[in-house]
Amino acid sequence: MKKILSLLLVFTTLFLGACSEEQSATGEAAPSKKVTLAYVEWVAEVASTNVMKVVLEELGYDVEILPVSAAAMWQSLASEDADGMTSAWLPTTHGHYLDAVKDKVEDLGPNLVGTRIGLVVPKYVTIDSIGEIEANADKFSGKIIGIDPGAGIMSLTEKALSDYGLNSLKLMSGSGATMSATLGDEIKNNNWVVVTGWTPHWKFSRWELKYLKDPKGIYGGEETINTIVRKGLKEEMPKVHAVLDNFNWTPAQCEALIAANQEDGADPYANAKSWVEQNRELVNGWLPK
């Protein structure tokens, strides 16, 4: 009996060792391996990150999504505390963040093309250029309504204040939500208001808005939203890397999900699941071959 048990133990050990070697040879982690995606709580990034969470969960991964500041998002990839993110606005908005960690991350390229940032006003505001703001500072109550202080658009707006001589205005920090709420309140009263803005964003479908011209080019031209992953992800989790590398959609597809997320009581994760189901052909194109 002891001999039989010993043989069973040997065979079990060999079998488990073979399984371990097979997993190691493929380079792929077990399906339950945890994946962490960092993101900033901007509307397009909430949408894309939840879509990636749904798709990776369908492949069997345990996915945590981590809302952080822009600076912390980039640092989390450089320090390998996060595996990837779909929230890099390049080349201008997050360019300085990429420069600081470029040797520690991998840029997988654009997942959305046709984005833009700048200063935005309601169309009824009668100025058309950033250079005209200073002469109308009182009409704007001496404020530019911004978002979270770590956002790239905030540092660029500080530069705009200096380069355009907007000495009578103060940049107000807050969040994307407070910026949109303030914009809506001012529009209700037909007041002049200027905010830090970007495309895609649901505010452009809700209100008639315009970008102020930027002759000094502070905010750059059209941007892309890129996917960035930590170094080593391709070797350790090739399927995860493949999905993140293949992920791409259009502003219209993104904005459809953004709009759903603005409804009262909306659940971005539940909406992402519905969006994935409704766009299955597109999503299938992101999956590993």
ChimeraX commands (.cxc) that place a marker at each C-alpha (Angstrom):
marker #1 position 0.00,0.00,0.00 radius 0.5
marker #1 position 2.81,2.39,0.90 radius 0.5
marker #1 position 4.44,1.66,-2.45 radius 0.5
marker #1 position 1.22,2.52,-4.30 radius 0.5
marker #1 position 0.84,5.78,-2.35 radius 0.5
marker #1 position 4.43,6.69,-3.10 radius 0.5
marker #1 position 3.89,6.11,-6.81 radius 0.5
marker #1 position 0.72,8.21,-6.75 radius 0.5
marker #1 position 2.64,11.01,-5.02 radius 0.5
marker #1 position 5.37,10.89,-7.66 radius 0.5
marker #1 position 2.87,10.95,-10.53 radius 0.5
marker #1 position 0.96,13.84,-8.93 radius 0.5
marker #1 position 4.15,15.84,-8.47 radius 0.5
marker #1 position 5.21,15.22,-12.07 radius 0.5
marker #1 position 1.75,16.19,-13.36 radius 0.5
marker #1 position 1.64,19.44,-11.40 radius 0.5
marker #1 position 5.18,20.24,-12.47 radius 0.5
marker #1 position 4.28,19.68,-16.11 radius 0.5
marker #1 position 1.26,21.97,-15.76 radius 0.5
marker #1 position 3.42,24.63,-14.16 radius 0.5
marker #1 position 5.98,24.34,-16.95 radius 0.5
marker #1 position 3.25,24.59,-19.57 radius 0.5
marker #1 position 1.92,27.80,-18.01 radius 0.5
marker #1 position 5.43,29.20,-17.75 radius 0.5
marker #1 position 6.20,28.28,-21.37 radius 0.5
marker #1 position 3.16,30.12,-22.68 radius 0.5
marker #1 position 4.11,33.17,-20.67 radius 0.5
marker #1 position 0.42,33.70,-19.84 radius 0.5
marker #1 position -0.82,34.17,-16.32 radius 0.5
marker #1 position -3.65,32.14,-14.87 radius 0.5
marker #1 position -7.10,33.46,-15.86 radius 0.5
marker #1 position -7.68,34.63,-12.29 radius 0.5
marker #1 position -4.57,36.82,-12.38 radius 0.5
marker #1 position -5.37,40.33,-11.21 radius 0.5
marker #1 position -5.09,43.22,-13.66 radius 0.5
marker #1 position -5.04,46.81,-12.44 radius 0.5
marker #1 position -6.06,49.66,-14.74 radius 0.5
marker #1 position -5.43,53.23,-13.58 radius 0.5
marker #1 position -7.51,56.14,-14.85 radius 0.5
marker #1 position -8.46,59.75,-14.25 radius 0.5
marker #1 position -12.13,60.41,-13.57 radius 0.5
marker #1 position -12.80,62.27,-16.80 radius 0.5
marker #1 position -15.84,61.20,-18.76 radius 0.5
marker #1 position -14.06,59.60,-21.72 radius 0.5
marker #1 position -11.62,57.80,-19.43 radius 0.5
marker #1 position -14.36,56.47,-17.13 radius 0.5
marker #1 position -16.04,55.10,-20.26 radius 0.5
marker #1 position -12.95,53.48,-21.82 radius 0.5
marker #1 position -11.62,52.02,-18.57 radius 0.5
marker #1 position -14.91,50.34,-17.73 radius 0.5
marker #1 position -15.11,48.92,-21.27 radius 0.5
marker #1 position -11.64,47.43,-20.86 radius 0.5
marker #1 position -12.63,46.02,-17.47 radius 0.5
marker #1 position -15.63,44.27,-19.02 radius 0.5
marker #1 position -13.66,42.86,-21.96 radius 0.5
marker #1 position -10.81,41.55,-19.80 radius 0.5
marker #1 position -13.25,40.04,-17.30 radius 0.5
marker #1 position -14.87,38.17,-20.17 radius 0.5
marker #1 position -11.44,36.63,-20.79 radius 0.5
marker #1 position -11.34,35.45,-17.18 radius 0.5
marker #1 position -9.26,38.15,-15.49 radius 0.5
marker #1 position -9.91,39.79,-12.13 radius 0.5
marker #1 position -9.79,43.48,-13.03 radius 0.5
marker #1 position -9.43,46.36,-10.59 radius 0.5
marker #1 position -9.91,49.90,-11.88 radius 0.5
marker #1 position -8.08,52.54,-9.90 radius 0.5
marker #1 position -9.23,56.21,-10.04 radius 0.5
marker #1 position -6.29,58.54,-9.38 radius 0.5
marker #1 position -4.90,61.92,-10.36 radius 0.5
marker #1 position -3.15,62.27,-13.71 radius 0.5
marker #1 position 0.29,62.43,-12.07 radius 0.5
marker #1 position -0.42,59.37,-9.91 radius 0.5
marker #1 position -1.74,57.47,-12.94 radius 0.5
marker #1 position 1.52,57.82,-14.80 radius 0.5
marker #1 position 3.60,57.09,-11.72 radius 0.5
marker #1 position 1.59,53.94,-10.96 radius 0.5
marker #1 position 2.63,52.50,-14.32 radius 0.5
marker #1 position 6.25,53.51,-13.92 radius 0.5
marker #1 position 6.36,51.84,-10.48 radius 0.5
marker #1 position 4.40,48.79,-11.76 radius 0.5
marker #1 position 1.58,49.37,-9.27 radius 0.5
marker #1 position -0.78,49.38,-12.27 radius 0.5
marker #1 position -0.64,47.36,-15.47 radius 0.5
marker #1 position -2.11,49.80,-17.97 radius 0.5
marker #1 position -4.33,52.76,-18.72 radius 0.5
marker #1 position -6.33,54.11,-21.66 radius 0.5
marker #1 position -6.19,57.75,-20.55 radius 0.5
marker #1 position -3.03,59.34,-21.99 radius 0.5
marker #1 position -3.72,62.61,-23.80 radius 0.5
marker #1 position -0.82,63.14,-26.19 radius 0.5
marker #1 position 1.28,64.82,-27.41 radius 0.5
marker #1 position 0.49,68.00,-25.45 radius 0.5
marker #1 position -1.66,67.48,-22.36 radius 0.5
marker #1 position 0.27,64.57,-20.84 radius 0.5
marker #1 position 3.49,65.04,-22.80 radius 0.5
marker #1 position 5.49,66.06,-19.73 radius 0.5
marker #1 position 4.28,63.00,-17.81 radius 0.5
marker #1 position 5.36,60.69,-20.63 radius 0.5
marker #1 position 8.76,62.37,-20.86 radius 0.5
marker #1 position 9.34,61.71,-17.15 radius 0.5
marker #1 position 8.66,57.95,-17.31 radius 0.5
marker #1 position 9.16,57.02,-20.97 radius 0.5
marker #1 position 11.86,54.46,-20.14 radius 0.5
marker #1 position 9.53,52.63,-17.75 radius 0.5
marker #1 position 6.34,52.39,-19.83 radius 0.5
marker #1 position 5.24,51.27,-23.30 radius 0.5
marker #1 position 3.10,53.54,-25.49 radius 0.5
marker #1 position 0.70,51.34,-27.49 radius 0.5
marker #1 position -0.50,54.28,-29.58 radius 0.5
marker #1 position -3.90,55.97,-30.00 radius 0.5
marker #1 position -7.14,54.33,-28.93 radius 0.5
marker #1 position -9.10,57.43,-29.96 radius 0.5
marker #1 position -8.21,60.01,-32.63 radius 0.5
marker #1 position -9.70,63.48,-33.00 radius 0.5
marker #1 position -9.49,64.91,-29.49 radius 0.5
marker #1 position -8.85,68.52,-28.58 radius 0.5
marker #1 position -8.33,70.69,-25.51 radius 0.5
marker #1 position -8.57,74.42,-24.86 radius 0.5
marker #1 position -10.66,77.15,-23.28 radius 0.5
marker #1 position -14.38,76.87,-23.97 radius 0.5
marker #1 position -17.21,79.40,-23.74 radius 0.5
marker #1 position -20.92,79.41,-24.63 radius 0.5
marker #1 position -21.56,80.47,-28.21 radius 0.5
marker #1 position -23.43,83.58,-27.04 radius 0.5
marker #1 position -20.16,84.96,-25.61 radius 0.5
marker #1 position -19.07,87.57,-28.15 radius 0.5
marker #1 position -15.30,87.07,-28.00 radius 0.5
marker #1 position -13.52,84.48,-30.13 radius 0.5
marker #1 position -9.91,84.41,-28.89 radius 0.5
marker #1 position -8.09,83.79,-25.62 radius 0.5
marker #1 position -6.35,87.12,-26.10 radius 0.5
marker #1 position -9.69,88.91,-25.66 radius 0.5
marker #1 position -10.41,87.46,-22.21 radius 0.5
marker #1 position -8.40,90.01,-20.19 radius 0.5
marker #1 position -10.37,92.98,-21.52 radius 0.5
marker #1 position -13.56,91.20,-20.46 radius 0.5
marker #1 position -12.37,89.83,-17.12 radius 0.5
marker #1 position -15.28,91.40,-15.19 radius 0.5
marker #1 position -17.82,89.64,-17.42 radius 0.5
marker #1 position -16.17,86.34,-16.53 radius 0.5
marker #1 position -16.16,87.28,-12.80 radius 0.5
marker #1 position -12.37,87.12,-12.92 radius 0.5
marker #1 position -12.38,83.32,-13.10 radius 0.5
marker #1 position -11.53,80.47,-15.43 radius 0.5
marker #1 position -13.29,77.33,-14.24 radius 0.5
marker #1 position -10.87,74.39,-14.23 radius 0.5
marker #1 position -10.76,70.77,-13.14 radius 0.5
marker #1 position -8.45,68.72,-10.86 radius 0.5
marker #1 position -5.17,70.55,-10.22 radius 0.5
marker #1 position -2.98,67.67,-11.44 radius 0.5
marker #1 position -4.52,67.60,-14.92 radius 0.5
marker #1 position -2.31,68.56,-17.85 radius 0.5
marker #1 position -4.87,71.07,-19.10 radius 0.5
marker #1 position -4.51,72.94,-15.81 radius 0.5
marker #1 position -0.75,73.44,-16.17 radius 0.5
marker #1 position -1.29,74.55,-19.77 radius 0.5
marker #1 position -3.94,77.02,-18.63 radius 0.5
marker #1 position -1.51,78.46,-16.07 radius 0.5
marker #1 position 0.87,78.99,-18.99 radius 0.5
marker #1 position -1.95,80.62,-20.98 radius 0.5
marker #1 position -2.60,83.02,-18.09 radius 0.5
marker #1 position 1.04,84.10,-18.26 radius 0.5
marker #1 position 1.60,84.12,-22.02 radius 0.5
marker #1 position -1.65,85.94,-22.83 radius 0.5
marker #1 position -1.31,88.37,-19.91 radius 0.5
marker #1 position -4.54,87.30,-18.24 radius 0.5
marker #1 position -3.54,89.08,-15.04 radius 0.5
marker #1 position -7.08,89.79,-13.86 radius 0.5
marker #1 position -8.20,86.17,-13.90 radius 0.5
marker #1 position -7.73,83.27,-11.52 radius 0.5
marker #1 position -7.79,79.61,-12.50 radius 0.5
marker #1 position -10.21,77.75,-10.22 radius 0.5
marker #1 position -9.45,74.08,-9.56 radius 0.5
marker #1 position -12.11,71.48,-8.89 radius 0.5
marker #1 position -13.16,68.43,-10.88 radius 0.5
marker #1 position -14.71,67.59,-14.22 radius 0.5
marker #1 position -18.09,67.34,-12.50 radius 0.5
marker #1 position -17.86,70.72,-10.77 radius 0.5
marker #1 position -16.66,72.35,-13.99 radius 0.5
marker #1 position -19.67,71.02,-15.89 radius 0.5
marker #1 position -22.08,71.97,-13.09 radius 0.5
marker #1 position -20.74,75.54,-12.99 radius 0.5
marker #1 position -20.94,75.80,-16.76 radius 0.5
marker #1 position -24.56,74.66,-16.72 radius 0.5
marker #1 position -25.53,77.08,-13.95 radius 0.5
marker #1 position -23.98,80.05,-15.73 radius 0.5
marker #1 position -25.63,79.14,-19.04 radius 0.5
marker #1 position -29.04,78.98,-17.32 radius 0.5
marker #1 position -28.56,82.61,-16.35 radius 0.5
marker #1 position -27.03,83.59,-19.71 radius 0.5
marker #1 position -23.83,84.64,-17.93 radius 0.5
marker #1 position -20.39,84.73,-19.46 radius 0.5
marker #1 position -18.24,81.80,-18.35 radius 0.5
marker #1 position -14.98,80.26,-19.55 radius 0.5
marker #1 position -13.95,76.71,-18.68 radius 0.5
marker #1 position -11.15,74.28,-19.42 radius 0.5
marker #1 position -12.63,71.99,-22.05 radius 0.5
marker #1 position -11.87,68.93,-24.11 radius 0.5
marker #1 position -13.36,66.74,-26.81 radius 0.5
marker #1 position -14.92,64.19,-26.50 radius 0.5
marker #1 position -17.22,65.45,-23.75 radius 0.5
marker #1 position -20.98,65.35,-23.32 radius 0.5
marker #1 position -21.21,69.10,-22.68 radius 0.5
marker #1 position -20.87,69.79,-26.41 radius 0.5
marker #1 position -24.05,67.85,-27.13 radius 0.5
marker #1 position -25.97,69.48,-24.26 radius 0.5
marker #1 position -25.06,73.13,-24.85 radius 0.5
marker #1 position -23.94,75.32,-27.75 radius 0.5
marker #1 position -20.28,75.93,-27.04 radius 0.5
marker #1 position -17.13,77.02,-28.84 radius 0.5
marker #1 position -13.38,76.84,-28.34 radius 0.5
marker #1 position -11.62,80.18,-28.08 radius 0.5
marker #1 position -8.91,80.60,-30.70 radius 0.5
marker #1 position -5.39,80.01,-29.39 radius 0.5
marker #1 position -3.00,81.92,-31.70 radius 0.5
marker #1 position -0.03,81.23,-29.40 radius 0.5
marker #1 position -0.63,77.48,-29.66 radius 0.5
marker #1 position -0.55,76.89,-25.91 radius 0.5
marker #1 position -2.99,74.00,-26.14 radius 0.5
marker #1 position -1.49,72.46,-29.26 radius 0.5
marker #1 position -3.55,71.07,-32.12 radius 0.5
marker #1 position -5.60,67.91,-32.28 radius 0.5
marker #1 position -4.57,65.26,-29.80 radius 0.5
marker #1 position -5.05,61.54,-29.41 radius 0.5
marker #1 position -5.93,59.46,-26.37 radius 0.5
marker #1 position -3.32,56.72,-26.10 radius 0.5
marker #1 position -3.05,53.42,-24.28 radius 0.5
marker #1 position 0.01,53.05,-22.04 radius 0.5
marker #1 position 1.17,49.90,-20.25 radius 0.5
marker #1 position 3.96,49.07,-17.85 radius 0.5
marker #1 position 7.14,47.52,-19.17 radius 0.5
marker #1 position 7.02,43.72,-19.08 radius 0.5
marker #1 position 3.26,43.36,-19.49 radius 0.5
marker #1 position 3.59,41.81,-22.96 radius 0.5
marker #1 position 5.84,39.04,-21.69 radius 0.5
marker #1 position 3.88,38.38,-18.48 radius 0.5
marker #1 position 0.30,38.72,-19.75 radius 0.5
marker #1 position 0.29,38.65,-23.57 radius 0.5
marker #1 position -3.49,38.36,-23.83 radius 0.5
marker #1 position -4.04,41.45,-21.68 radius 0.5
marker #1 position -1.38,43.30,-23.68 radius 0.5
marker #1 position -3.06,42.27,-26.95 radius 0.5
marker #1 position -6.48,43.56,-25.89 radius 0.5
marker #1 position -5.08,46.88,-24.72 radius 0.5
marker #1 position -2.98,47.16,-27.88 radius 0.5
marker #1 position -5.96,46.42,-30.15 radius 0.5
marker #1 position -8.43,48.68,-28.33 radius 0.5
marker #1 position -9.62,51.59,-30.47 radius 0.5
marker #1 position -12.91,53.40,-31.05 radius 0.5
marker #1 position -14.26,56.60,-32.58 radius 0.5
marker #1 position -15.35,59.79,-30.79 radius 0.5
marker #1 position -18.96,58.98,-31.73 radius 0.5
marker #1 position -18.74,55.50,-30.18 radius 0.5
marker #1 position -17.13,56.94,-27.07 radius 0.5
marker #1 position -19.65,59.77,-26.76 radius 0.5
marker #1 position -22.57,57.33,-26.95 radius 0.5
marker #1 position -21.31,55.67,-23.77 radius 0.5
marker #1 position -20.44,59.02,-22.17 radius 0.5
marker #1 position -24.03,60.19,-22.75 radius 0.5
marker #1 position -25.44,57.03,-21.11 radius 0.5
marker #1 position -23.19,57.65,-18.11 radius 0.5
marker #1 position -24.67,61.13,-17.58 radius 0.5
marker #1 position -28.18,59.82,-16.93 radius 0.5
marker #1 position -29.45,60.01,-13.35 radius 0.5
marker #1 position -28.36,56.98,-11.37 radius 0.5
marker #1 position -26.15,55.72,-14.18 radius 0.5
marker #1 position -23.69,52.90,-13.42 radius 0.5
marker #1 position -20.64,53.23,-15.73 radius 0.5
marker #1 position -19.76,49.56,-15.32 radius 0.5
marker #1 position -23.28,48.35,-16.15 radius 0.5
marker #1 position -23.39,50.75,-19.09 radius 0.5
marker #1 position -20.04,49.43,-20.31 radius 0.5
marker #1 position -21.39,45.88,-20.23 radius 0.5
marker #1 position -24.38,46.95,-22.32 radius 0.5
marker #1 position -22.14,48.88,-24.72 radius 0.5
marker #1 position -19.85,45.87,-25.20 radius 0.5
marker #1 position -22.84,43.65,-25.97 radius 0.5
marker #1 position -24.23,46.16,-28.47 radius 0.5
marker #1 position -20.85,46.56,-30.18 radius 0.5
marker #1 position -19.77,42.92,-30.16 radius 0.5
marker #1 position -18.31,42.94,-33.69 radius 0.5
marker #1 position -16.02,45.86,-32.83 radius 0.5
marker #1 position -15.04,44.30,-29.51 radius 0.5
marker #1 position -14.24,40.95,-31.13 radius 0.5
marker #1 position -11.63,42.77,-33.20 radius 0.5
marker #1 position -9.77,43.69,-30.01 radius 0.5
marker #1 position -9.42,40.12,-28.78 radius 0.5
marker #1 position -6.18,38.15,-29.05 radius 0.5
marker #1 position -5.86,36.22,-32.31 radius 0.5
marker link #1:1,2 radius 0.2
marker link #1:2,3 radius 0.2
marker link #1:3,4 radius 0.2
marker link #1:4,5 radius 0.2
marker link #1:5,6 radius 0.2
marker link #1:6,7 radius 0.2
marker link #1:7,8 radius 0.2
marker link #1:8,9 radius 0.2
marker link #1:9,10 radius 0.2
marker link #1:10,11 radius 0.2
marker link #1:11,12 radius 0.2
marker link #1:12,13 radius 0.2
marker link #1:13,14 radius 0.2
marker link #1:14,15 radius 0.2
marker link #1:15,16 radius 0.2
marker link #1:16,17 radius 0.2
marker link #1:17,18 radius 0.2
marker link #1:18,19 radius 0.2
marker link #1:19,20 radius 0.2
marker link #1:20,21 radius 0.2
marker link #1:21,22 radius 0.2
marker link #1:22,23 radius 0.2
marker link #1:23,24 radius 0.2
marker link #1:24,25 radius 0.2
marker link #1:25,26 radius 0.2
marker link #1:26,27 radius 0.2
marker link #1:27,28 radius 0.2
marker link #1:28,29 radius 0.2
marker link #1:29,30 radius 0.2
marker link #1:30,31 radius 0.2
marker link #1:31,32 radius 0.2
marker link #1:32,33 radius 0.2
marker link #1:33,34 radius 0.2
marker link #1:34,35 radius 0.2
marker link #1:35,36 radius 0.2
marker link #1:36,37 radius 0.2
marker link #1:37,38 radius 0.2
marker link #1:38,39 radius 0.2
marker link #1:39,40 radius 0.2
marker link #1:40,41 radius 0.2
marker link #1:41,42 radius 0.2
marker link #1:42,43 radius 0.2
marker link #1:43,44 radius 0.2
marker link #1:44,45 radius 0.2
marker link #1:45,46 radius 0.2
marker link #1:46,47 radius 0.2
marker link #1:47,48 radius 0.2
marker link #1:48,49 radius 0.2
marker link #1:49,50 radius 0.2
marker link #1:50,51 radius 0.2
marker link #1:51,52 radius 0.2
marker link #1:52,53 radius 0.2
marker link #1:53,54 radius 0.2
marker link #1:54,55 radius 0.2
marker link #1:55,56 radius 0.2
marker link #1:56,57 radius 0.2
marker link #1:57,58 radius 0.2
marker link #1:58,59 radius 0.2
marker link #1:59,60 radius 0.2
marker link #1:60,61 radius 0.2
marker link #1:61,62 radius 0.2
marker link #1:62,63 radius 0.2
marker link #1:63,64 radius 0.2
marker link #1:64,65 radius 0.2
marker link #1:65,66 radius 0.2
marker link #1:66,67 radius 0.2
marker link #1:67,68 radius 0.2
marker link #1:68,69 radius 0.2
marker link #1:69,70 radius 0.2
marker link #1:70,71 radius 0.2
marker link #1:71,72 radius 0.2
marker link #1:72,73 radius 0.2
marker link #1:73,74 radius 0.2
marker link #1:74,75 radius 0.2
marker link #1:75,76 radius 0.2
marker link #1:76,77 radius 0.2
marker link #1:77,78 radius 0.2
marker link #1:78,79 radius 0.2
marker link #1:79,80 radius 0.2
marker link #1:80,81 radius 0.2
marker link #1:81,82 radius 0.2
marker link #1:82,83 radius 0.2
marker link #1:83,84 radius 0.2
marker link #1:84,85 radius 0.2
marker link #1:85,86 radius 0.2
marker link #1:86,87 radius 0.2
marker link #1:87,88 radius 0.2
marker link #1:88,89 radius 0.2
marker link #1:89,90 radius 0.2
marker link #1:90,91 radius 0.2
marker link #1:91,92 radius 0.2
marker link #1:92,93 radius 0.2
marker link #1:93,94 radius 0.2
marker link #1:94,95 radius 0.2
marker link #1:95,96 radius 0.2
marker link #1:96,97 radius 0.2
marker link #1:97,98 radius 0.2
marker link #1:98,99 radius 0.2
marker link #1:99,100 radius 0.2
marker link #1:100,101 radius 0.2
marker link #1:101,102 radius 0.2
marker link #1:102,103 radius 0.2
marker link #1:103,104 radius 0.2
marker link #1:104,105 radius 0.2
marker link #1:105,106 radius 0.2
marker link #1:106,107 radius 0.2
marker link #1:107,108 radius 0.2
marker link #1:108,109 radius 0.2
marker link #1:109,110 radius 0.2
marker link #1:110,111 radius 0.2
marker link #1:111,112 radius 0.2
marker link #1:112,113 radius 0.2
marker link #1:113,114 radius 0.2
marker link #1:114,115 radius 0.2
marker link #1:115,116 radius 0.2
marker link #1:116,117 radius 0.2
marker link #1:117,118 radius 0.2
marker link #1:118,119 radius 0.2
marker link #1:119,120 radius 0.2
marker link #1:120,121 radius 0.2
marker link #1:121,122 radius 0.2
marker link #1:122,123 radius 0.2
marker link #1:123,124 radius 0.2
marker link #1:124,125 radius 0.2
marker link #1:125,126 radius 0.2
marker link #1:126,127 radius 0.2
marker link #1:127,128 radius 0.2
marker link #1:128,129 radius 0.2
marker link #1:129,130 radius 0.2
marker link #1:130,131 radius 0.2
marker link #1:131,132 radius 0.2
marker link #1:132,133 radius 0.2
marker link #1:133,134 radius 0.2
marker link #1:134,135 radius 0.2
marker link #1:135,136 radius 0.2
marker link #1:136,137 radius 0.2
marker link #1:137,138 radius 0.2
marker link #1:138,139 radius 0.2
marker link #1:139,140 radius 0.2
marker link #1:140,141 radius 0.2
marker link #1:141,142 radius 0.2
marker link #1:142,143 radius 0.2
marker link #1:143,144 radius 0.2
marker link #1:144,145 radius 0.2
marker link #1:145,146 radius 0.2
marker link #1:146,147 radius 0.2
marker link #1:147,148 radius 0.2
marker link #1:148,149 radius 0.2
marker link #1:149,150 radius 0.2
marker link #1:150,151 radius 0.2
marker link #1:151,152 radius 0.2
marker link #1:152,153 radius 0.2
marker link #1:153,154 radius 0.2
marker link #1:154,155 radius 0.2
marker link #1:155,156 radius 0.2
marker link #1:156,157 radius 0.2
marker link #1:157,158 radius 0.2
marker link #1:158,159 radius 0.2
marker link #1:159,160 radius 0.2
marker link #1:160,161 radius 0.2
marker link #1:161,162 radius 0.2
marker link #1:162,163 radius 0.2
marker link #1:163,164 radius 0.2
marker link #1:164,165 radius 0.2
marker link #1:165,166 radius 0.2
marker link #1:166,167 radius 0.2
marker link #1:167,168 radius 0.2
marker link #1:168,169 radius 0.2
marker link #1:169,170 radius 0.2
marker link #1:170,171 radius 0.2
marker link #1:171,172 radius 0.2
marker link #1:172,173 radius 0.2
marker link #1:173,174 radius 0.2
marker link #1:174,175 radius 0.2
marker link #1:175,176 radius 0.2
marker link #1:176,177 radius 0.2
marker link #1:177,178 radius 0.2
marker link #1:178,179 radius 0.2
marker link #1:179,180 radius 0.2
marker link #1:180,181 radius 0.2
marker link #1:181,182 radius 0.2
marker link #1:182,183 radius 0.2
marker link #1:183,184 radius 0.2
marker link #1:184,185 radius 0.2
marker link #1:185,186 radius 0.2
marker link #1:186,187 radius 0.2
marker link #1:187,188 radius 0.2
marker link #1:188,189 radius 0.2
marker link #1:189,190 radius 0.2
marker link #1:190,191 radius 0.2
marker link #1:191,192 radius 0.2
marker link #1:192,193 radius 0.2
marker link #1:193,194 radius 0.2
marker link #1:194,195 radius 0.2
marker link #1:195,196 radius 0.2
marker link #1:196,197 radius 0.2
marker link #1:197,198 radius 0.2
marker link #1:198,199 radius 0.2
marker link #1:199,200 radius 0.2
marker link #1:200,201 radius 0.2
marker link #1:201,202 radius 0.2
marker link #1:202,203 radius 0.2
marker link #1:203,204 radius 0.2
marker link #1:204,205 radius 0.2
marker link #1:205,206 radius 0.2
marker link #1:206,207 radius 0.2
marker link #1:207,208 radius 0.2
marker link #1:208,209 radius 0.2
marker link #1:209,210 radius 0.2
marker link #1:210,211 radius 0.2
marker link #1:211,212 radius 0.2
marker link #1:212,213 radius 0.2
marker link #1:213,214 radius 0.2
marker link #1:214,215 radius 0.2
marker link #1:215,216 radius 0.2
marker link #1:216,217 radius 0.2
marker link #1:217,218 radius 0.2
marker link #1:218,219 radius 0.2
marker link #1:219,220 radius 0.2
marker link #1:220,221 radius 0.2
marker link #1:221,222 radius 0.2
marker link #1:222,223 radius 0.2
marker link #1:223,224 radius 0.2
marker link #1:224,225 radius 0.2
marker link #1:225,226 radius 0.2
marker link #1:226,227 radius 0.2
marker link #1:227,228 radius 0.2
marker link #1:228,229 radius 0.2
marker link #1:229,230 radius 0.2
marker link #1:230,231 radius 0.2
marker link #1:231,232 radius 0.2
marker link #1:232,233 radius 0.2
marker link #1:233,234 radius 0.2
marker link #1:234,235 radius 0.2
marker link #1:235,236 radius 0.2
marker link #1:236,237 radius 0.2
marker link #1:237,238 radius 0.2
marker link #1:238,239 radius 0.2
marker link #1:239,240 radius 0.2
marker link #1:240,241 radius 0.2
marker link #1:241,242 radius 0.2
marker link #1:242,243 radius 0.2
marker link #1:243,244 radius 0.2
marker link #1:244,245 radius 0.2
marker link #1:245,246 radius 0.2
marker link #1:246,247 radius 0.2
marker link #1:247,248 radius 0.2
marker link #1:248,249 radius 0.2
marker link #1:249,250 radius 0.2
marker link #1:250,251 radius 0.2
marker link #1:251,252 radius 0.2
marker link #1:252,253 radius 0.2
marker link #1:253,254 radius 0.2
marker link #1:254,255 radius 0.2
marker link #1:255,256 radius 0.2
marker link #1:256,257 radius 0.2
marker link #1:257,258 radius 0.2
marker link #1:258,259 radius 0.2
marker link #1:259,260 radius 0.2
marker link #1:260,261 radius 0.2
marker link #1:261,262 radius 0.2
marker link #1:262,263 radius 0.2
marker link #1:263,264 radius 0.2
marker link #1:264,265 radius 0.2
marker link #1:265,266 radius 0.2
marker link #1:266,267 radius 0.2
marker link #1:267,268 radius 0.2
marker link #1:268,269 radius 0.2
marker link #1:269,270 radius 0.2
marker link #1:270,271 radius 0.2
marker link #1:271,272 radius 0.2
marker link #1:272,273 radius 0.2
marker link #1:273,274 radius 0.2
marker link #1:274,275 radius 0.2
marker link #1:275,276 radius 0.2
marker link #1:276,277 radius 0.2
marker link #1:277,278 radius 0.2
marker link #1:278,279 radius 0.2
marker link #1:279,280 radius 0.2
marker link #1:280,281 radius 0.2
marker link #1:281,282 radius 0.2
marker link #1:282,283 radius 0.2
marker link #1:283,284 radius 0.2
marker link #1:284,285 radius 0.2
marker link #1:285,286 radius 0.2
marker link #1:286,287 radius 0.2
marker link #1:287,288 radius 0.2
marker link #1:288,289 radius 0.2
view
